[in-house]
Amino acid sequence: MRDEFTRMALARAFGIQFTDKVSLEYGKYGWHVTEFIDKIFKLFENEEFRSRVTSLLRSEYPQGIPNLAEEWVEVRLKGLASEPTYGKIAIKLLKEIMRVGRARLEELERILSINRGILIELLKLLDLYKLIIKDYNENYRPAEDLRKYSAILERLEGVGT
């Protein structure tokens, strides 16, 4: 993405907007691809679907077809935890947000005794990993898929505790 020509070609082809935050234009190819992926994740969350596919593919997947949505949450959490600069403290922050359900920046700063500048960077990182949502009224809360598979966060031994 460092090459300006390539970045602009991808932006035009997929409807990607590069500002201070990367976003997708509604109805463009990139938006459709992400919608398709979201639907695939939802499909693989369905136990009946996974059971039927497993019965067809038992020789290839003897352990069963995995829940891709759950695995995606796990991959994002492990990626966050392994981030060398802020990983451990970001997990600690995420666990606190999960514990309280939703919190404002000031509350998190007070509860965790974290410098405001670092806290803002941590929240940006959690947003980048799509693990939190910032509400219209400046509250931070866990993303729905993280809330659904919160046990994965709890299983991250020794990280953020």
Secondary structure as UniProt FT lines:
FT   HELIX           4..14
FT   STRAND          16..18
FT   STRAND          22..24
FT   TURN            26..27
FT   HELIX           29..45
FT   HELIX           47..56
FT   TURN            58..60
FT   TURN            62..63
FT   HELIX           68..81
FT   TURN            84..86
FT   HELIX           87..100
FT   STRAND          103..104
FT   HELIX           105..112
FT   HELIX           116..128
FT   TURN            129..130
FT   STRAND          132..134
FT   TURN            136..137
FT   STRAND          139..142
FT   HELIX           144..148
FT   HELIX           150..155
FT   TURN            157..158
//
